[in-house]
Structure formats: structure tokens, C-alpha cells
Amino acid sequence: MAGKTKLYYFDGRGKMESIRWLLAAAGVEFEEEFLETREQYEKLLQGGSLLFQQVPLVEIDGMKMVQTRAILSYIAAKYNLYGKDLKERALIDMYVGGTEDLMGFILFFPFLSAEDKEKQRAVIVQKATSRYFPVYEKVLKDHGQDFLVGNNFSWADVHLLEAILMVEEKKSDVLSGFPQLQAFKARISSIPTIKKFLEPGSQRKPVPDDKYVETVRRVLRMYYDIKAN
């Protein structure tokens, strides 16, 4: 019998955070092993657990899964967060893909210089308010339903809420011109499993700090500077 789901990553957000969000939304308990040393990382490499020499790594249902999108797709399908048919799954994939694009502008934000952070903050807010949020605002307004796809809670809703909160950390009133998304945020945040994950003491990670950045750089031997988009 497979044991509890286990995550291998740093003690911070990065690419693992969306996996934490989706597991939490599904009500799945999970354990975490945090990478703090190069030796831990090399042990995973030498053991053959990292198929493409990258984390995140998730042990679930007797499998050792890598590649963030594959992990998320598996969790969404397993816990009925992936639509009722192929058409709904296609919509979820499109919305998740768009949200991932937005998150991509934020993912490496902690690794930027102070000057580049200010530039990137403006890029993040501009992209969110002109390219991504208007799409979801229109979807919700046009179909008048509580959720993005099929009027059922799905991976797309979880991912969008995560992205909204990430952008709000860069500009707190970013949703001021998006009433549908304001209501959406309130609805999704009140879902019991999501509400629990948003409470203090959950496995949700805080905004990445200097310690997180230093640990990632040391473990992955990142000797280069990341530039703003």
C-alpha cells in the first residue's frame, strides 16, 4: 500500500508551491523533505529519482514523479479537479497554461537585484492587468458561474487564486478594476480546504526571503545572476 504523499524540494515556494496548493485543495495530507545541502540533492541524483536532474520530486501512489505539469495533471485527475470531459479538460489546460505564464514573471523575482526587482514588479502588474486578469474577468462575467469551467471547482480555480495572491503581494489593490475576480477570490478562498491552507501554520510557504534564495543557489550551484524579463 502506498504511503503518504511526499514532496522533495526547498523550504520555500518555487515550482513546488502550486503542487502544495493543489494537494491542499484536494484535502490530501503530505510530508515534505527540504533540500538544504548539495549532498541531499546529489543523493537524489545518484539514486535515479530525478529523471531530468531537476526538482520538484513527488512520491505519490508508489511513483516518483518529476516535471511540475505532469505532477499537477496527475493530482488534478486523481482528485476530480480536471473537468468532466475532454472539452472541459482542454479549457482547464488553457486557463492553467495562461496562469502559469503569469506566474513565470514572478517565479524568479526573489533572485533579482534590488534594481531589477522594481522593474520586474512593474512588468508583473502590467502583464496581470492588461493580458491575464481581463481574460478571467470576461470568462466569469460571460458565463455567470462561480467557477471557471463547468461550474465545478477545478485545478484552474486553484491555480488562478494562487496567481492572484502572488500578484497582490506585488500590488495590493491590483484587483481594483476587476469586480468578477474580487468575488471569485472571496468564493474560492472560502472553500474549506482552501481556507485551511490559507490559515497560519499550514504548509503554504511565505514570500521567499534571502535565506531561501541562498539555499537554492548553494544546492543548485547557481553562480549566475538572473535578469528581469
C-alpha positions in Angstrom: 0.0 0.0 0.0 1.4 3.4 -1.0 2.3 5.7 1.9 1.6 9.4 2.4 2.5 11.6 -0.5 6.0 13.1 0.0 7.5 16.2 -1.6 11.2 16.8 -2.1 12.0 20.5 -2.6 13.4 23.6 -0.8 11.6 25.1 2.2 10.0 27.7 0.0 7.7 28.3 -2.9 9.3 27.9 -6.3 7.8 25.3 -8.6 6.6 23.1 -5.7 4.1 25.7 -4.4 1.4 25.0 -7.0 1.7 21.3 -6.1 1.2 22.1 -2.4 -1.8 24.2 -3.4 -3.4 21.5 -5.4 -2.9 18.8 -2.9 -4.3 21.0 -0.2 -7.3 21.9 -2.3 -8.0 18.2 -2.7 -7.7 17.6 1.0 -4.6 15.4 0.7 -2.1 15.3 3.5 1.5 15.3 2.5 5.0 15.2 4.0 8.0 17.3 2.9 11.7 16.7 2.9 13.5 20.0 2.4 16.7 20.2 0.4 19.3 22.2 2.5 22.6 20.8 1.2 24.2 19.9 -2.1 24.7 16.4 -0.7 21.0 15.8 -0.4 20.4 16.8 -4.0 23.3 14.7 -5.2 21.9 11.7 -3.3 18.6 12.1 -5.2 20.6 12.3 -8.5 22.7 9.3 -7.8 19.6 7.3 -6.7 18.0 7.9 -10.1 15.0 9.7 -8.6 15.4 12.8 -10.7 14.6 11.8 -14.2 15.8 15.0 -15.7 18.1 16.0 -12.9 15.5 18.5 -11.6 13.2 19.0 -8.6 10.3 19.1 -7.8 10.1 15.4 -6.9 6.9 13.9 -5.6 6.4 10.4 -4.3 2.7 9.5 -4.8 0.9 6.2 -5.3 4.1 4.3 -5.4 5.6 6.6 -8.2 8.4 9.0 -8.1 7.2 11.9 -10.3 9.1 14.8 -11.7 8.1 17.6 -14.1 5.7 20.0 -12.4 2.9 19.9 -15.1 2.9 16.1 -15.1 2.6 16.0 -11.3 -0.2 18.6 -11.3 -2.1 16.9 -14.1 -2.0 13.6 -12.2 -3.2 15.1 -8.9 -6.0 17.0 -10.7 -7.2 13.9 -12.5 -6.9 11.7 -9.4 -9.0 14.0 -7.2 -11.7 15.1 -9.8 -10.3 18.6 -10.3 -9.8 18.2 -14.1 -13.3 18.6 -15.6 -15.9 16.0 -16.6 -14.9 15.5 -20.2 -12.2 16.3 -22.8 -13.6 19.7 -23.6 -13.6 20.8 -20.0 -10.1 19.4 -19.6 -9.0 21.4 -22.6 -10.4 24.6 -21.1 -8.7 23.9 -17.8 -5.4 23.3 -19.6 -5.8 26.6 -21.4 -6.5 28.6 -18.3 -3.8 26.8 -16.3 -1.4 27.5 -19.1 -2.2 31.2 -19.1 -1.9 31.4 -15.3 1.4 29.6 -15.4 2.7 32.2 -17.9 1.8 34.9 -15.5 3.4 33.1 -12.6 6.5 32.8 -14.7 7.1 36.5 -14.4 7.1 36.0 -10.6 9.0 32.8 -10.1 12.5 34.2 -10.3 11.6 37.5 -8.7 13.4 36.7 -5.4 16.7 36.1 -7.3 16.8 39.5 -8.9 18.8 42.5 -7.8 17.0 45.3 -6.0 17.1 47.4 -9.1 15.7 44.6 -11.3 13.0 43.8 -8.7 11.5 47.2 -9.2 11.5 46.9 -12.9 10.0 43.4 -12.7 7.3 44.4 -10.3 6.1 46.9 -12.9 6.2 44.2 -15.6 4.2 41.7 -13.4 1.5 44.2 -12.6 1.3 45.4 -16.3 1.0 41.8 -17.6 -1.5 40.8 -15.0 -3.8 43.8 -15.5 -3.6 44.0 -19.3 -3.1 40.5 -20.5 -4.2 37.8 -18.0 -6.8 39.1 -15.5 -9.0 40.6 -18.2 -9.4 37.1 -19.7 -10.6 35.6 -16.5 -12.8 38.6 -15.7 -14.5 38.2 -19.0 -14.9 34.4 -18.6 -16.6 34.8 -15.3 -18.8 37.6 -16.4 -19.9 35.9 -19.7 -21.0 32.6 -18.1 -22.1 34.0 -14.8 -21.0 30.9 -12.9 -19.0 30.5 -9.7 -16.1 28.7 -11.2 -14.0 29.0 -14.4 -15.0 25.7 -16.0 -18.3 23.7 -15.9 -19.5 25.4 -12.8 -17.4 23.0 -10.8 -14.3 23.6 -8.6 -11.2 22.6 -10.6 -7.4 22.9 -10.9 -8.0 26.1 -13.0 -9.6 27.8 -10.0 -6.9 26.8 -7.6 -4.2 28.0 -9.9 -5.9 31.3 -10.6 -6.4 32.1 -6.9 -2.7 31.3 -6.2 -1.7 33.7 -9.0 -4.0 36.4 -7.8 -2.5 36.3 -4.3 1.0 36.3 -5.8 0.3 39.4 -7.8 -1.4 41.1 -4.8 1.9 40.7 -2.9 3.4 43.0 -5.6 0.5 45.4 -5.7 -2.2 45.0 -3.0 -5.0 46.8 -5.0 -4.3 45.0 -8.3 -7.9 43.7 -8.5 -9.5 47.1 -8.0 -10.7 47.1 -11.7 -11.8 43.5 -11.7 -15.1 43.0 -9.7 -15.6 39.5 -11.0 -12.2 38.4 -9.8 -12.7 40.1 -6.5 -15.8 38.0 -6.0 -14.0 34.9 -7.3 -11.2 35.4 -4.9 -13.6 35.6 -2.0 -15.6 32.5 -3.1 -12.5 30.2 -3.7 -10.8 31.4 -0.5 -13.9 30.3 1.5 -13.8 26.7 0.2 -12.9 24.7 3.4 -9.8 23.0 2.1 -8.5 26.3 0.6 -9.5 28.3 3.7 -7.5 25.8 5.8 -4.4 26.2 3.6 -4.6 30.0 3.8 -4.6 29.9 7.6 -1.4 30.4 9.6 0.5 27.2 10.4 -0.4 25.5 7.1 2.2 24.1 4.7 1.8 27.1 2.4 5.1 28.9 2.1 5.7 32.6 2.8 7.1 35.1 0.3 10.7 33.9 -0.5 13.3 35.5 1.6 17.1 35.8 1.4 17.6 32.5 3.2 15.6 30.7 0.6 17.5 32.3 -2.2 20.9 31.5 -0.7 19.8 27.9 -0.1 18.6 27.4 -3.7 21.8 29.0 -5.1 24.0 26.8 -2.9 22.2 23.5 -3.5 21.8 24.0 -7.3 25.2 25.8 -7.6 23.6 28.8 -9.2 26.6 31.0 -9.8 25.0 33.3 -12.3 22.7 36.3 -11.9 19.1 36.2 -13.1 17.9 39.2 -15.1 14.5 40.7 -15.2 12.1 39.9 -18.1 
